[in-house]
Amino acid sequence: MDLIRVINVEKQYKNGVTALYNLNLNIKKGEFVFVIGASGSGKSTLIKMMYREEKPTKGQIIIGGINVAKLRNGKVYKLRRKLGVVFQDYKLLPKLNVYENVAFALECIGMHKSEIRARVIKVLKLVGLKEKVKSYPDQLSGGEQQRVAIARAIVNDPKLLICDEPTGNLDPVTSMEIMSVLEAVNKKLGTTIIMATHDKDIVNRMKKRVIILDRGQLKKDSMEGAFSYESV
């Protein structure tokens, strides 16, 4: 069953630059997919369109039955509640501790405190931070902060988790620890994961589906792909 369908998508910016040409993709529920490509390949544009930071100029992006391309700005929150996003720079709230950072997303939608607590503790245990609930972001390492960001992104049990260069600020060992967390999220929760990355070691070690973009076009789609500089 396809969770995401990208149909004849083109994206042209106001400055005349075309970032994507006639892109077609299907991503099934429960898949773990890497999106790779050199600067200017359209990778970031595709990722941003999936969480509706950008809109396609032409074509359709359908996520869980919602046509993202036609979604009005006032309805974007409905899409965002169905997916989680993890960024390179964590985006944690510095004055809130670990528990509060993760709980915040659920408080915003009016969930009952007892349900919030159960969910927060569950995801913090999954990402290996149950003992850090009272710590603040500046007391955590970069890897721990990214684990908090992942916990926050999955606490509402989204069907889709979009990761935009989540290991970009981390050393190789910590990066692989984060990948272990993401693999656990994918396998234990059944969450579909789409991850943009430049890290060839991660892609080669994980052996997941790899989508390679090159100058706005789909160059390769491999079910157990590998990253090589020659590929892009």
GROMACS elastic network, one bead per residue, 0.5 to 0.9 nm:
[ bonds ]
;  ai    aj funct       b0    kb
    1    27     6  0.84851   500
    1    28     6  0.54785   500
    1    29     6  0.60591   500
    2     5     6  0.67896   500
    2    26     6  0.62537   500
    2    27     6  0.55224   500
    2    29     6  0.57927   500
    2    63     6  0.87207   500
    2    64     6  0.81724   500
    3    26     6  0.77787   500
    3    27     6  0.59705   500
    3    28     6  0.51638   500
    3    30     6  0.84308   500
    3    62     6  0.79293   500
    3    63     6  0.57914   500
    3    64     6  0.52115   500
    3    65     6  0.78045   500
    3   159     6  0.84095   500
    3   160     6  0.83332   500
    3   192     6  0.82096   500
    4    25     6  0.78070   500
    4    26     6  0.57255   500
    4    27     6  0.50605   500
    4    28     6  0.67222   500
    4    29     6  0.79368   500
    4    50     6  0.89968   500
    4    61     6  0.72265   500
    4    62     6  0.56168   500
    4    64     6  0.65486   500
    4    65     6  0.83014   500
    5    24     6  0.75531   500
    5    25     6  0.58301   500
    5    27     6  0.65800   500
    5    28     6  0.88350   500
    5    60     6  0.77634   500
    5    61     6  0.57893   500
    5    62     6  0.51160   500
    5    63     6  0.66839   500
    5    64     6  0.89233   500
    6     9     6  0.64725   500
    6    23     6  0.67922   500
    6    24     6  0.50282   500
    6    26     6  0.63234   500
    6    27     6  0.86611   500
    6    59     6  0.77412   500
    6    60     6  0.59600   500
    6    62     6  0.65092   500
    6    63     6  0.87272   500
    7    22     6  0.77440   500
    7    23     6  0.65253   500
    7    25     6  0.68071   500
    7    26     6  0.85334   500
    7    59     6  0.56045   500
    7    60     6  0.51049   500
    7    61     6  0.63476   500
    7    62     6  0.82406   500
    8    21     6  0.78525   500
    8    23     6  0.50951   500
    8    24     6  0.54404   500
    8    25     6  0.88255   500
    8    58     6  0.71621   500
    8    60     6  0.67969   500
    8    61     6  0.89010   500
    9    20     6  0.70249   500
    9    21     6  0.65892   500
    9    24     6  0.67451   500
    9    56     6  0.63202   500
    9    57     6  0.74426   500
    9    58     6  0.54365   500
    9    60     6  0.60985   500
    9    61     6  0.74823   500
   10    18     6  0.75855   500
   10    19     6  0.74922   500
   10    22     6  0.52596   500
   10    23     6  0.66335   500
   10    56     6  0.58850   500
   10    57     6  0.55931   500
   10    58     6  0.50153   500
   10    59     6  0.63987   500
   10   216     6  0.86283   500
   11    17     6  0.85259   500
   11    18     6  0.57572   500
   11    19     6  0.54777   500
   11    20     6  0.50537   500
   11    21     6  0.69414   500
   11    22     6  0.87679   500
   11    42     6  0.88935   500
   11    45     6  0.79981   500
   11    46     6  0.88871   500
   11    54     6  0.89444   500
   11    55     6  0.76432   500
   11    58     6  0.67217   500
   11    59     6  0.89239   500
   11   216     6  0.87641   500
   12    15     6  0.81365   500
   12    16     6  0.62517   500
   12    17     6  0.56613   500
   12    19     6  0.59842   500
   12    20     6  0.72803   500
   12    21     6  0.87663   500
   12    56     6  0.77204   500
   12    57     6  0.60345   500
   12    58     6  0.87556   500
   13    16     6  0.54962   500
   13    17     6  0.54039   500
   13    18     6  0.62489   500
   13    19     6  0.74546   500
   13    57     6  0.82898   500
   14    17     6  0.73127   500
   15    18     6  0.88918   500
   18    21     6  0.72013   500
   18    42     6  0.87827   500
   18   215     6  0.89483   500
   18   216     6  0.73154   500
   19    40     6  0.71659   500
   19    41     6  0.70965   500
   19    42     6  0.50270   500
   19    43     6  0.86814   500
   19    45     6  0.69152   500
   19    46     6  0.87888   500
   19   215     6  0.71923   500
   19   216     6  0.50517   500
   19   217     6  0.85903   500
   20    23     6  0.66470   500
   20    41     6  0.79576   500
   20    42     6  0.57172   500
   20    43     6  0.88217   500
   20    45     6  0.78135   500
   20    46     6  0.79203   500
   20    56     6  0.88084   500
   20   215     6  0.74898   500
   20   217     6  0.60716   500
   20   218     6  0.88664   500
   21   215     6  0.86418   500
   21   216     6  0.54805   500
   21   217     6  0.56303   500
   21   218     6  0.85473   500
   22    58     6  0.84176   500
   22    59     6  0.79076   500
   22   216     6  0.85953   500
   22   217     6  0.73536   500
   22   218     6  0.88462   500
   23    59     6  0.85746   500
   23   216     6  0.80903   500
   23   217     6  0.64490   500
   23   218     6  0.65776   500
   24   218     6  0.80034   500
   25   218     6  0.88461   500
   27    30     6  0.86952   500
   27    31     6  0.68826   500
   27    32     6  0.89607   500
   27    33     6  0.81190   500
   27   192     6  0.86294   500
   28    31     6  0.57456   500
   28   192     6  0.78057   500
   29   159     6  0.78270   500
   29   160     6  0.83498   500
   29   190     6  0.80084   500
   29   191     6  0.76489   500
   29   192     6  0.57282   500
   30   159     6  0.82108   500
   30   160     6  0.84805   500
   30   186     6  0.67966   500
   30   187     6  0.80358   500
   30   189     6  0.89315   500
   30   190     6  0.52403   500
   30   191     6  0.54948   500
   30   193     6  0.74306   500
   31   186     6  0.77310   500
   31   190     6  0.83844   500
   31   191     6  0.77884   500
   31   192     6  0.50554   500
   31   193     6  0.63665   500
   31   194     6  0.80957   500
   31   208     6  0.85453   500
   31   209     6  0.80106   500
   32   183     6  0.81882   500
   32   186     6  0.70056   500
   32   191     6  0.84349   500
   32   192     6  0.59062   500
   32   194     6  0.60365   500
   32   195     6  0.78853   500
   32   208     6  0.62725   500
   32   209     6  0.66522   500
   32   210     6  0.89520   500
   33   192     6  0.82144   500
   33   193     6  0.61547   500
   33   195     6  0.62365   500
   33   196     6  0.86212   500
   33   208     6  0.61678   500
   33   210     6  0.58332   500
   33   211     6  0.72386   500
   33   223     6  0.87007   500
   34   193     6  0.83450   500
   34   194     6  0.58975   500
   34   196     6  0.58143   500
   34   197     6  0.70628   500
   34   203     6  0.72215   500
   34   208     6  0.70553   500
   34   209     6  0.62234   500
   34   211     6  0.60671   500
   34   212     6  0.83458   500
   34   225     6  0.89439   500
   35    43     6  0.65763   500
   35    47     6  0.85738   500
   35   194     6  0.71219   500
   35   195     6  0.59510   500
   35   197     6  0.66039   500
   35   198     6  0.89160   500
   35   209     6  0.87501   500
   35   210     6  0.60403   500
   35   212     6  0.60243   500
   35   213     6  0.74457   500
   36    41     6  0.84326   500
   36    43     6  0.65296   500
   36   195     6  0.85082   500
   36   196     6  0.59035   500
   36   197     6  0.57682   500
   36   198     6  0.63735   500
   36   199     6  0.87879   500
   36   200     6  0.89964   500
   36   210     6  0.72658   500
   36   211     6  0.62571   500
   36   212     6  0.50274   500
   36   213     6  0.63413   500
   36   214     6  0.88628   500
   36   227     6  0.80480   500
   36   232     6  0.81899   500
   37    40     6  0.79615   500
   37    41     6  0.54255   500
   37    42     6  0.76567   500
   37    43     6  0.62355   500
   37   196     6  0.86546   500
   37   197     6  0.81976   500
   37   198     6  0.73648   500
   37   211     6  0.84838   500
   37   212     6  0.56065   500
   37   213     6  0.50458   500
   37   214     6  0.60065   500
   37   215     6  0.84786   500
   37   231     6  0.83754   500
   37   232     6  0.57315   500
   38    41     6  0.54522   500
   38    42     6  0.85401   500
   38    43     6  0.81109   500
   38   198     6  0.78684   500
   38   213     6  0.78654   500
   38   214     6  0.70253   500
   38   215     6  0.82612   500
   38   229     6  0.88471   500
   38   232     6  0.61307   500
   39    42     6  0.77443   500
   39    43     6  0.80061   500
   39    44     6  0.87825   500
   39   214     6  0.89825   500
   39   215     6  0.86365   500
   40    43     6  0.76086   500
   40    44     6  0.85197   500
   40   214     6  0.78319   500
   40   215     6  0.60591   500
   40   216     6  0.74764   500
   41    44     6  0.81332   500
   41    45     6  0.87591   500
   41   212     6  0.86898   500
   41   213     6  0.54468   500
   41   216     6  0.50831   500
   41   217     6  0.74514   500
   41   232     6  0.86046   500
   42    45     6  0.51499   500
   42    46     6  0.61892   500
   42    47     6  0.87293   500
   42   213     6  0.66273   500
   42   214     6  0.73674   500
   42   215     6  0.65736   500
   42   217     6  0.77269   500
   43    46     6  0.53181   500
   43    47     6  0.63819   500
   43    48     6  0.87324   500
   43   196     6  0.69600   500
   43   197     6  0.89648   500
   43   212     6  0.85053   500
   43   213     6  0.65185   500
   43   214     6  0.86412   500
   43   216     6  0.80234   500
   44    47     6  0.51091   500
   44    48     6  0.60755   500
   44    49     6  0.85606   500
   44   164     6  0.77826   500
   44   196     6  0.74699   500
   45    48     6  0.51601   500
   45    49     6  0.61563   500
   45    50     6  0.87596   500
   45    53     6  0.88441   500
   45    54     6  0.71498   500
   46    49     6  0.51924   500
   46    50     6  0.64568   500
   46    54     6  0.84477   500
   46    56     6  0.89081   500
   47    50     6  0.52922   500
   47    51     6  0.70068   500
   47    52     6  0.87158   500
   47    53     6  0.86740   500
   47    54     6  0.88698   500
   47   162     6  0.74012   500
   47   163     6  0.83810   500
   47   164     6  0.71668   500
   47   194     6  0.82904   500
   47   195     6  0.83846   500
   47   196     6  0.73525   500
   48    51     6  0.55484   500
   48    52     6  0.59935   500
   48    54     6  0.55554   500
   48    55     6  0.83230   500
   48   164     6  0.87540   500
   49    53     6  0.56873   500
   49    55     6  0.55603   500
   49    56     6  0.69173   500
   49    61     6  0.79986   500
   49    68     6  0.79122   500
   49    69     6  0.80687   500
   50    53     6  0.76653   500
   50    54     6  0.80344   500
   50    55     6  0.86900   500
   50    61     6  0.72985   500
   50    62     6  0.87805   500
   50    63     6  0.78288   500
   50    68     6  0.73491   500
   50   162     6  0.80788   500
   51    54     6  0.78906   500
   51    68     6  0.81695   500
   51    76     6  0.85979   500
   51    79     6  0.74790   500
   51    80     6  0.67623   500
   51    83     6  0.77421   500
   51    84     6  0.86017   500
   51    85     6  0.77422   500
   51   162     6  0.78490   500
   52    55     6  0.62072   500
   52    68     6  0.66623   500
   52    69     6  0.78507   500
   52    71     6  0.84807   500
   52    73     6  0.89559   500
   52    76     6  0.71466   500
   52    79     6  0.82393   500
   52    80     6  0.84320   500
   54    69     6  0.88581   500
   55    58     6  0.87426   500
   55    68     6  0.78100   500
   55    69     6  0.56938   500
   55    70     6  0.83485   500
   56    59     6  0.66235   500
   56    60     6  0.74743   500
   56    61     6  0.81365   500
   56    69     6  0.61426   500
   57    69     6  0.85431   500
   58    69     6  0.84105   500
   59    69     6  0.75339   500
   60    67     6  0.65067   500
   60    68     6  0.72486   500
   60    69     6  0.55904   500
   60    70     6  0.79610   500
   61    66     6  0.80952   500
   61    67     6  0.56905   500
   61    68     6  0.54452   500
   61    69     6  0.57470   500
   61    70     6  0.87683   500
   62    65     6  0.57695   500
   62    66     6  0.52618   500
   62    68     6  0.58346   500
   62    69     6  0.77361   500
   63    66     6  0.51932   500
   63    67     6  0.65685   500
   63    68     6  0.68525   500
   63    79     6  0.83875   500
   63   160     6  0.87938   500
   64    67     6  0.84940   500
   64    82     6  0.83308   500
   64   159     6  0.82889   500
   64   160     6  0.89758   500
   66    69     6  0.87520   500
   66    70     6  0.87082   500
   66    71     6  0.78726   500
   66    79     6  0.75715   500
   67    70     6  0.57274   500
   67    71     6  0.64340   500
   68    71     6  0.50841   500
   68    72     6  0.86563   500
   68    76     6  0.83045   500
   68    79     6  0.77887   500
   69    72     6  0.86541   500
   71    74     6  0.82078   500
   71    75     6  0.63314   500
   71    76     6  0.64957   500
   71    79     6  0.86676   500
   72    75     6  0.53301   500
   72    76     6  0.65733   500
   73    76     6  0.53799   500
   73    77     6  0.83652   500
   74    77     6  0.72487   500
   74    78     6  0.89334   500
   75    78     6  0.56603   500
   75    79     6  0.74164   500
   76    79     6  0.53152   500
   76    80     6  0.63613   500
   76    81     6  0.88351   500
   77    81     6  0.61812   500
   77    82     6  0.88329   500
   78    81     6  0.53720   500
   78    82     6  0.68950   500
   79    82     6  0.53054   500
   79    83     6  0.67973   500
   80    83     6  0.53170   500
   80    84     6  0.69743   500
   80    85     6  0.86035   500
   81    84     6  0.75306   500
   81   156     6  0.75401   500
   81   158     6  0.72219   500
   82   156     6  0.81222   500
   82   157     6  0.80511   500
   82   158     6  0.50325   500
   82   159     6  0.63564   500
   82   160     6  0.70524   500
   83   153     6  0.77763   500
   83   154     6  0.80855   500
   83   156     6  0.84704   500
   83   157     6  0.82048   500
   83   159     6  0.60981   500
   83   161     6  0.57056   500
   83   162     6  0.74432   500
   84   150     6  0.83303   500
   84   152     6  0.81103   500
   84   154     6  0.60198   500
   84   155     6  0.87275   500
   84   156     6  0.82229   500
   84   157     6  0.85266   500
   84   158     6  0.61005   500
   84   159     6  0.82974   500
   84   160     6  0.63457   500
   84   162     6  0.61290   500
   84   163     6  0.83804   500
   85   149     6  0.86432   500
   85   150     6  0.80724   500
   85   153     6  0.58299   500
   85   154     6  0.86423   500
   85   160     6  0.85762   500
   85   161     6  0.57641   500
   85   163     6  0.57942   500
   85   164     6  0.75775   500
   86    89     6  0.85936   500
   86    90     6  0.69773   500
   86    91     6  0.86553   500
   86   146     6  0.80802   500
   86   149     6  0.62928   500
   86   150     6  0.61651   500
   86   152     6  0.87916   500
   86   153     6  0.65614   500
   86   161     6  0.75537   500
   86   162     6  0.62761   500
   86   164     6  0.61682   500
   86   165     6  0.82517   500
   86   166     6  0.63136   500
   87    90     6  0.55874   500
   87    91     6  0.72812   500
   87   146     6  0.84928   500
   87   149     6  0.80601   500
   87   162     6  0.85803   500
   87   163     6  0.61424   500
   87   164     6  0.50634   500
   87   165     6  0.64383   500
   87   166     6  0.54292   500
   87   167     6  0.88396   500
   88    91     6  0.84339   500
   88   146     6  0.81440   500
   88   163     6  0.81889   500
   88   164     6  0.62876   500
   88   165     6  0.52122   500
   88   167     6  0.63926   500
   88   168     6  0.57637   500
   88   169     6  0.65150   500
   89    92     6  0.85216   500
   89   146     6  0.80743   500
   89   165     6  0.89993   500
   89   166     6  0.77242   500
   89   168     6  0.83824   500
   89   169     6  0.73452   500
   90   142     6  0.85548   500
   90   145     6  0.64715   500
   90   146     6  0.56105   500
   90   147     6  0.88449   500
   90   148     6  0.81206   500
   90   149     6  0.56608   500
   90   150     6  0.86901   500
   90   166     6  0.80957   500
   91    94     6  0.88384   500
   91   149     6  0.74152   500
   92    95     6  0.89241   500
   92    96     6  0.82188   500
   92    98     6  0.89060   500
   92   101     6  0.66715   500
   92   137     6  0.70345   500
   92   145     6  0.76509   500
   92   146     6  0.89402   500
   92   148     6  0.80058   500
   92   149     6  0.68396   500
   93    96     6  0.56644   500
   93    97     6  0.81659   500
   93   100     6  0.89000   500
   93   101     6  0.63673   500
   93   136     6  0.89747   500
   93   137     6  0.76903   500
   94    97     6  0.75726   500
   94   101     6  0.86673   500
   94   136     6  0.68018   500
   94   137     6  0.57607   500
   94   138     6  0.71731   500
   95   101     6  0.89405   500
   95   136     6  0.71740   500
   95   137     6  0.80861   500
   96    99     6  0.78641   500
   96   100     6  0.54441   500
   96   101     6  0.56905   500
   96   134     6  0.89833   500
   96   135     6  0.87301   500
   96   136     6  0.63577   500
   96   137     6  0.78021   500
   97   100     6  0.52434   500
   97   101     6  0.60407   500
   97   102     6  0.87240   500
   97   132     6  0.87424   500
   97   133     6  0.67712   500
   97   134     6  0.54228   500
   97   135     6  0.52764   500
   97   137     6  0.67185   500
   98   101     6  0.52137   500
   98   102     6  0.64227   500
   98   103     6  0.86029   500
   98   124     6  0.88328   500
   98   129     6  0.85900   500
   98   132     6  0.67044   500
   98   134     6  0.59633   500
   98   135     6  0.57570   500
   98   136     6  0.59685   500
   98   137     6  0.70530   500
   98   145     6  0.86748   500
   98   148     6  0.66039   500
   99   102     6  0.54137   500
   99   103     6  0.60321   500
   99   104     6  0.84992   500
   99   117     6  0.86540   500
   99   120     6  0.68827   500
   99   121     6  0.80643   500
   99   124     6  0.82835   500
   99   132     6  0.81825   500
   99   134     6  0.65237   500
   99   135     6  0.82668   500
   99   148     6  0.87456   500
  100   104     6  0.57894   500
  100   133     6  0.81881   500
  100   134     6  0.84961   500
  101   104     6  0.54200   500
  101   105     6  0.77970   500
  101   148     6  0.77002   500
  101   149     6  0.83473   500
  101   152     6  0.69374   500
  102   105     6  0.65143   500
  102   106     6  0.79359   500
  102   120     6  0.63664   500
  102   123     6  0.88520   500
  102   124     6  0.85180   500
  102   148     6  0.69840   500
  102   149     6  0.76875   500
  102   151     6  0.63931   500
  102   153     6  0.80011   500
  102   155     6  0.70934   500
  103   106     6  0.54482   500
  103   107     6  0.62421   500
  103   108     6  0.88166   500
  103   116     6  0.63072   500
  103   117     6  0.75550   500
  103   119     6  0.83928   500
  103   120     6  0.61877   500
  103   152     6  0.73361   500
  103   155     6  0.79326   500
  104   107     6  0.50516   500
  104   108     6  0.62848   500
  104   152     6  0.82275   500
  105   108     6  0.53404   500
  105   109     6  0.70690   500
  105   152     6  0.71217   500
  105   153     6  0.84864   500
  105   155     6  0.80003   500
  105   156     6  0.77942   500
  106   109     6  0.54097   500
  106   110     6  0.65792   500
  106   111     6  0.57374   500
  106   112     6  0.86211   500
  106   116     6  0.64498   500
  106   155     6  0.77551   500
  106   156     6  0.69328   500
  107   110     6  0.50565   500
  107   111     6  0.57487   500
  107   112     6  0.79096   500
  107   113     6  0.80025   500
  107   116     6  0.75879   500
  108   111     6  0.77684   500
  110   113     6  0.88022   500
  111   114     6  0.85347   500
  111   115     6  0.67899   500
  111   116     6  0.64299   500
  112   115     6  0.54174   500
  112   116     6  0.62094   500
  112   117     6  0.87786   500
  113   117     6  0.61429   500
  113   118     6  0.86818   500
  114   117     6  0.51970   500
  114   118     6  0.63549   500
  114   119     6  0.87590   500
  115   118     6  0.51904   500
  115   119     6  0.62326   500
  115   120     6  0.85686   500
  116   119     6  0.52522   500
  116   120     6  0.60117   500
  116   121     6  0.85492   500
  116   155     6  0.87583   500
  117   120     6  0.51914   500
  117   121     6  0.60878   500
  117   122     6  0.84418   500
  118   121     6  0.54750   500
  118   122     6  0.61739   500
  118   123     6  0.88711   500
  119   122     6  0.50972   500
  119   123     6  0.63378   500
  119   124     6  0.86044   500
  119   155     6  0.61725   500
  119   156     6  0.79298   500
  120   123     6  0.54082   500
  120   124     6  0.60849   500
  120   125     6  0.85182   500
  120   151     6  0.77558   500
  120   152     6  0.81941   500
  120   155     6  0.63476   500
  121   124     6  0.51467   500
  121   125     6  0.60645   500
  121   126     6  0.86115   500
  121   129     6  0.89929   500
  121   130     6  0.66059   500
  121   133     6  0.85116   500
  122   125     6  0.52853   500
  122   126     6  0.63759   500
  122   127     6  0.89816   500
  122   130     6  0.84229   500
  122   155     6  0.83743   500
  123   127     6  0.62921   500
  123   128     6  0.85087   500
  123   129     6  0.86240   500
  123   130     6  0.84653   500
  123   150     6  0.87499   500
  123   151     6  0.54455   500
  123   152     6  0.81479   500
  123   154     6  0.73242   500
  123   155     6  0.62235   500
  124   127     6  0.52263   500
  124   128     6  0.60361   500
  124   129     6  0.50116   500
  124   130     6  0.50231   500
  124   131     6  0.85848   500
  124   132     6  0.85826   500
  124   133     6  0.79886   500
  124   147     6  0.82555   500
  124   148     6  0.74606   500
  124   151     6  0.60479   500
  124   152     6  0.88668   500
  124   155     6  0.89673   500
  125   128     6  0.50302   500
  125   129     6  0.58354   500
  125   131     6  0.84710   500
  126   129     6  0.77548   500
  126   130     6  0.83018   500
  126   151     6  0.80594   500
  126   181     6  0.75584   500
  126   184     6  0.76373   500
  126   185     6  0.77139   500
  127   130     6  0.80559   500
  127   144     6  0.89759   500
  127   147     6  0.58698   500
  127   148     6  0.76931   500
  127   150     6  0.76569   500
  127   151     6  0.66191   500
  127   178     6  0.86770   500
  127   181     6  0.57840   500
  127   182     6  0.85288   500
  127   184     6  0.83982   500
  127   185     6  0.84477   500
  128   131     6  0.80387   500
  128   132     6  0.88827   500
  128   144     6  0.87847   500
  128   147     6  0.78135   500
  128   181     6  0.82718   500
  129   132     6  0.52573   500
  129   133     6  0.70369   500
  129   144     6  0.75936   500
  129   147     6  0.75456   500
  129   148     6  0.76633   500
  130   133     6  0.60054   500
  131   134     6  0.80999   500
  131   135     6  0.88350   500
  132   135     6  0.53089   500
  132   136     6  0.85440   500
  132   140     6  0.87339   500
  133   136     6  0.84367   500
  135   138     6  0.82959   500
  135   139     6  0.62159   500
  135   140     6  0.73018   500
  136   139     6  0.53997   500
  136   140     6  0.69296   500
  137   140     6  0.53344   500
  137   141     6  0.81543   500
  137   142     6  0.89634   500
  137   144     6  0.85273   500
  137   145     6  0.63073   500
  137   148     6  0.87862   500
  138   141     6  0.78442   500
  138   145     6  0.86942   500
  140   143     6  0.79171   500
  140   144     6  0.56644   500
  140   145     6  0.60267   500
  141   144     6  0.51350   500
  141   145     6  0.61998   500
  141   146     6  0.86865   500
  142   145     6  0.50916   500
  142   146     6  0.62861   500
  142   147     6  0.87039   500
  142   169     6  0.76726   500
  142   170     6  0.67414   500
  142   174     6  0.84739   500
  143   146     6  0.51303   500
  143   147     6  0.63023   500
  143   148     6  0.87958   500
  143   167     6  0.84890   500
  143   169     6  0.89232   500
  143   170     6  0.67881   500
  143   171     6  0.88364   500
  143   174     6  0.59070   500
  143   175     6  0.75747   500
  143   177     6  0.79951   500
  143   178     6  0.70380   500
  144   148     6  0.63610   500
  144   149     6  0.86997   500
  144   178     6  0.89626   500
  145   148     6  0.50764   500
  145   149     6  0.63262   500
  145   150     6  0.87432   500
  146   150     6  0.61914   500
  146   151     6  0.85729   500
  146   166     6  0.74497   500
  146   167     6  0.83052   500
  146   178     6  0.76122   500
  147   150     6  0.50223   500
  147   151     6  0.61521   500
  147   152     6  0.85882   500
  147   178     6  0.70382   500
  147   181     6  0.77501   500
  148   151     6  0.50000   500
  148   152     6  0.61336   500
  148   153     6  0.85591   500
  149   152     6  0.50982   500
  149   153     6  0.61721   500
  149   154     6  0.88072   500
  150   153     6  0.50074   500
  150   154     6  0.63035   500
  150   155     6  0.85410   500
  150   161     6  0.89052   500
  150   181     6  0.85205   500
  150   182     6  0.80625   500
  151   154     6  0.53422   500
  151   155     6  0.58891   500
  152   155     6  0.53964   500
  152   156     6  0.80040   500
  153   156     6  0.72786   500
  153   157     6  0.83585   500
  153   158     6  0.79155   500
  153   161     6  0.73196   500
  154   157     6  0.52048   500
  154   158     6  0.59562   500
  154   159     6  0.88610   500
  154   160     6  0.88399   500
  154   161     6  0.73721   500
  154   185     6  0.82549   500
  154   191     6  0.86184   500
  155   158     6  0.77399   500
  157   160     6  0.87641   500
  157   189     6  0.80531   500
  157   191     6  0.80901   500
  158   161     6  0.68524   500
  158   191     6  0.69847   500
  158   192     6  0.87103   500
  159   189     6  0.89317   500
  159   190     6  0.77240   500
  159   191     6  0.52027   500
  159   192     6  0.60632   500
  159   193     6  0.87169   500
  160   191     6  0.57187   500
  160   193     6  0.59388   500
  160   194     6  0.77653   500
  161   186     6  0.89924   500
  161   191     6  0.67073   500
  161   192     6  0.60989   500
  161   194     6  0.64392   500
  161   195     6  0.83132   500
  162   192     6  0.84625   500
  162   193     6  0.59455   500
  162   194     6  0.50132   500
  162   195     6  0.59850   500
  162   196     6  0.82578   500
  163   166     6  0.57633   500
  163   193     6  0.73674   500
  163   194     6  0.61291   500
  163   196     6  0.62898   500
  163   197     6  0.85427   500
  164   167     6  0.87172   500
  164   168     6  0.88688   500
  164   194     6  0.84239   500
  164   195     6  0.59469   500
  164   196     6  0.50989   500
  164   197     6  0.70438   500
  165   168     6  0.52734   500
  165   169     6  0.85127   500
  165   195     6  0.69787   500
  165   196     6  0.53842   500
  165   198     6  0.73736   500
  165   199     6  0.86523   500
  166   169     6  0.76578   500
  166   170     6  0.84597   500
  166   175     6  0.83981   500
  166   178     6  0.82730   500
  166   195     6  0.79203   500
  166   196     6  0.80997   500
  166   197     6  0.76908   500
  167   170     6  0.52228   500
  167   171     6  0.78961   500
  167   172     6  0.84734   500
  167   174     6  0.80869   500
  167   175     6  0.52717   500
  167   176     6  0.85151   500
  167   178     6  0.73238   500
  167   179     6  0.84201   500
  167   197     6  0.78904   500
  167   199     6  0.81525   500
  168   171     6  0.83695   500
  168   175     6  0.82264   500
  168   197     6  0.77120   500
  168   198     6  0.79625   500
  168   199     6  0.79647   500
  169   175     6  0.87026   500
  170   173     6  0.81577   500
  170   174     6  0.60523   500
  170   175     6  0.56959   500
  171   174     6  0.54674   500
  171   175     6  0.59462   500
  171   176     6  0.87952   500
  172   176     6  0.63528   500
  172   177     6  0.87597   500
  172   201     6  0.85643   500
  172   202     6  0.86971   500
  173   176     6  0.53675   500
  173   177     6  0.64837   500
  173   178     6  0.88896   500
  174   178     6  0.62929   500
  174   179     6  0.86618   500
  175   178     6  0.51298   500
  175   179     6  0.63083   500
  175   180     6  0.87760   500
  175   202     6  0.79256   500
  176   180     6  0.62254   500
  176   181     6  0.86906   500
  176   202     6  0.70018   500
  177   180     6  0.50819   500
  177   181     6  0.64804   500
  177   182     6  0.88274   500
  178   181     6  0.50479   500
  178   182     6  0.63035   500
  178   183     6  0.86423   500
  179   183     6  0.60578   500
  179   184     6  0.85437   500
  179   202     6  0.77829   500
  179   206     6  0.82599   500
  180   183     6  0.50632   500
  180   184     6  0.62246   500
  180   185     6  0.86943   500
  181   184     6  0.51129   500
  181   185     6  0.63295   500
  181   186     6  0.87222   500
  182   186     6  0.61882   500
  182   187     6  0.86440   500
  182   193     6  0.80386   500
  183   187     6  0.60871   500
  183   188     6  0.83143   500
  183   193     6  0.88834   500
  183   206     6  0.89511   500
  184   187     6  0.51417   500
  184   188     6  0.55478   500
  184   189     6  0.76300   500
  184   190     6  0.89973   500
  185   188     6  0.55101   500
  185   189     6  0.53676   500
  185   190     6  0.69295   500
  185   191     6  0.62830   500
  185   192     6  0.88324   500
  185   193     6  0.86856   500
  186   189     6  0.58074   500
  186   192     6  0.62546   500
  186   193     6  0.67034   500
  187   190     6  0.52670   500
  187   191     6  0.73420   500
  188   191     6  0.80792   500
  197   200     6  0.80017   500
  197   202     6  0.85679   500
  197   203     6  0.82087   500
  198   202     6  0.88514   500
  198   203     6  0.87008   500
  198   227     6  0.89625   500
  199   202     6  0.55754   500
  199   203     6  0.66052   500
  199   204     6  0.88605   500
  199   227     6  0.83276   500
  200   203     6  0.51402   500
  200   204     6  0.60421   500
  200   205     6  0.85214   500
  200   226     6  0.77472   500
  200   227     6  0.51338   500
  200   228     6  0.68443   500
  200   229     6  0.83563   500
  201   204     6  0.51695   500
  201   205     6  0.60533   500
  201   206     6  0.85073   500
  201   227     6  0.77632   500
  202   205     6  0.52507   500
  202   206     6  0.60043   500
  202   207     6  0.86213   500
  202   227     6  0.87884   500
  203   206     6  0.54021   500
  203   207     6  0.63209   500
  203   208     6  0.72683   500
  203   210     6  0.78499   500
  203   225     6  0.76848   500
  203   226     6  0.60727   500
  203   227     6  0.59966   500
  204   207     6  0.57534   500
  204   208     6  0.84277   500
  204   225     6  0.73907   500
  204   227     6  0.59399   500
  204   228     6  0.87001   500
  205   208     6  0.86968   500
  205   226     6  0.83324   500
  206   224     6  0.87950   500
  206   226     6  0.88902   500
  207   210     6  0.83069   500
  207   223     6  0.82908   500
  207   224     6  0.50906   500
  207   225     6  0.60050   500
  207   226     6  0.68054   500
  208   222     6  0.84077   500
  208   223     6  0.63891   500
  208   225     6  0.62435   500
  208   226     6  0.83256   500
  209   221     6  0.73074   500
  209   222     6  0.55279   500
  209   225     6  0.56337   500
  209   226     6  0.86779   500
  210   220     6  0.78127   500
  210   221     6  0.58187   500
  210   222     6  0.52528   500
  210   223     6  0.63973   500
  210   224     6  0.68362   500
  210   225     6  0.50327   500
  210   226     6  0.70796   500
  210   227     6  0.80897   500
  211   218     6  0.73631   500
  211   219     6  0.78321   500
  211   220     6  0.59137   500
  211   222     6  0.65576   500
  211   223     6  0.86778   500
  211   225     6  0.81723   500
  212   217     6  0.85478   500
  212   218     6  0.61479   500
  212   219     6  0.55225   500
  212   220     6  0.50759   500
  212   221     6  0.63568   500
  212   222     6  0.85002   500
  212   227     6  0.88003   500
  212   231     6  0.75635   500
  212   232     6  0.71195   500
  213   216     6  0.62662   500
  213   217     6  0.54781   500
  213   219     6  0.54005   500
  213   220     6  0.71869   500
  213   232     6  0.73954   500
  214   217     6  0.53360   500
  214   218     6  0.64158   500
  214   219     6  0.58807   500
  214   220     6  0.89175   500
  214   231     6  0.88717   500
  214   232     6  0.61373   500
  215   218     6  0.85512   500
  215   219     6  0.89705   500
  218   221     6  0.75016   500
  219   231     6  0.83573   500
  219   232     6  0.81767   500
  220   231     6  0.83082   500
  221   225     6  0.78115   500
  222   226     6  0.81782   500
  226   231     6  0.88758   500
  227   230     6  0.84609   500
  227   231     6  0.68435   500
  227   232     6  0.86384   500
  228   231     6  0.52270   500
  228   232     6  0.73569   500
  229   232     6  0.56579   500
